[in-house]
Amino acid sequence: MATKQADVKFTKEQFLNAKEPIGSLDALYVVLEDGKEYTKEEAEKLLNDFLNRKVVK
């Protein structure tokens, strides 16, 4: 059985060291947890949620 690309998980370090990062490395560093693995879609959602959050004064 072939692994679906959506099922492949990566660590925070792998996202930060990727040839083609999915977004801002600084933001990825903040939103991804050490020791946890994420699919590309999960990491992109966390990144987008972080970048699009409302700032409260």
C-alpha positions as a printed NumPy array, in Angstrom:
array([[ 0.   ,  0.   ,  0.   ],
       [ 1.467,  3.325, -1.059],
       [ 1.617,  6.171,  1.429],
       [-0.501,  9.141,  0.43 ],
       [ 1.386, 12.411,  0.318],
       [-1.158, 13.874,  2.751],
       [-0.199, 11.196,  5.303],
       [ 3.518, 12.059,  5.325],
       [ 4.5  , 13.933,  8.48 ],
       [ 7.5  , 16.148,  9.15 ],
       [ 9.133, 17.619, 12.235],
       [ 9.558, 21.304, 12.994],
       [13.247, 21.033, 12.067],
       [12.401, 19.486,  8.698],
       [10.02 , 22.335,  7.871],
       [12.602, 24.92 ,  8.957],
       [15.372, 23.299,  6.885],
       [13.295, 22.595,  3.752],
       [14.664, 23.724,  0.378],
       [11.32 , 25.399, -0.321],
       [ 9.778, 26.568,  2.979],
       [ 5.982, 26.787,  3.143],
       [ 6.157, 30.297,  4.602],
       [ 8.015, 32.618,  6.915],
       [10.659, 30.699,  8.864],
       [10.216, 32.999, 11.867],
       [ 6.472, 32.309, 11.975],
       [ 6.999, 28.561, 11.487],
       [ 9.454, 28.571, 14.379],
       [ 6.742, 30.053, 16.603],
       [ 3.738, 27.946, 15.559],
       [ 5.326, 24.491, 15.29 ],
       [ 6.178, 22.552, 18.455],
       [ 9.463, 20.731, 19.039],
       [ 9.101, 16.951, 18.979],
       [ 5.749, 17.   , 17.181],
       [ 5.123, 15.925, 13.582],
       [ 2.8  , 17.645, 11.107],
       [ 1.516, 17.028,  7.608],
       [ 2.178, 19.856,  5.173],
       [-1.505, 20.78 ,  5.304],
       [-1.53 , 20.909,  9.123],
       [ 1.562, 23.132,  9.19 ],
       [ 0.134, 25.446,  6.521],
       [-3.141, 25.784,  8.478],
       [-1.295, 26.637, 11.713],
       [ 0.839, 29.163,  9.841],
       [-2.144, 30.789,  8.106],
       [-4.151, 30.934, 11.345],
       [-1.199, 32.615, 13.061],
       [-0.619, 35.142, 10.274],
       [-4.33 , 36.008,  9.934],
       [-5.189, 36.339, 13.617],
       [-6.737, 39.516, 14.971],
       [-4.524, 41.674, 17.139],
       [-6.285, 43.012, 20.228],
       [-5.18 , 46.263, 21.835]])
